[in-house]
Amino acid sequence: MTITEDAESAPRRAAPVKRGSLRKRAYDQLKQMILSGALSPGERLSEIRLSTALGVSRTPLREALMSLETEGLVIGKPNSGYIVVQLDIETVRELLVAREGLDGYAAELAARTATNADLDRLRGVMEQIEDLGRTRTRAPEHIARELELGLKVHEVIVAATGNRILCEMTTRIYEQLRTALWLEVLWIDLWDEAVAEHRAIVEAVIARDGPQASEAARRHVRGSIENISRIQNIQLHRRRAGGLLPLAGV
C-alpha cells in the first residue's frame, strides 16, 4: 500500500467546529428556551447544566449569555451567574403608554421633516416586510426577522425627525421593551395585522399627512398594549397548567 492509498483509506477526522458557530448555536437554543418558557422567568442558569444540555463548552456558552444580556433576556449577577429576566407586566404597560406618545409624535413630525431619501428608506423597509410576509414561517430566524423589521420602521421614522433627543428617548424605551416585544411576536401571531398597521403608518408619512401618521402609530402601539394583557393571561395559564402551552402557529 502506498502512502497515498494509506491516507485515502484511513478514517477522516471531522473538521473542528469553529467557536463562532458553537456560540451561535448556544445563543439560538438559549433564546428559544427562554422565549418558549422552557426556562422560566427568574430562573437561575447553571452553566454546567446548560453546557451539558447544549453540547458546548462553557466559553461559547458564556459568550451566548453575554449576547442575550445585551438583548435584555438574561441578567448577569456578580459572583452568581445569570438569571432569566422577569417580565413586569405593569412596567411594560407604562413603557408602552410612553411609547405611544413618542411614536405618535415622531410619525407626525417625520411627515413634515422627512427628506426624499428618508422616504425612500421607509419604502425599502416596507418592501422587506411585504417580502417576508410571502415567505415567513414560525422558524426562530423568521421570528427574529419580524421583530427586526418591525423595529426598523420606527427607527427610520424617528431618525427622519432629525430630533436627537427624541431618537435617544425612543431608543431607551425600545431597549427596555425588548423582552416584551419578543414575547409579543413569538406568542401572539398577528403578522397580517402588524403588516397592515405598519403599512398605514408608512403610507401616511409618505403622504405627509401628520395627523393620520400619528393616529396610525398610536393605534399600532395600542394593539401592543392589548397583546401584553393576552401575554399575561398566557403566563397565568402556563403556570396553572404546570407546563408549556403551544406557541402561536406551532
PyMOL commands that set and color helices and strands:
alter all, ss='L'
color gray80, all
select helices_A, chain A and resi 3-9+19-36+47-54+58-70+89-113+116-135+140-160+164-176+178-187+191-206+210-241
alter helices_A, ss='H'
color red, helices_A
select strands_A, chain A and resi 44-45+74-77+81-84
alter strands_A, ss='S'
color yellow, strands_A
deselect
rebuild
show_as cartoon
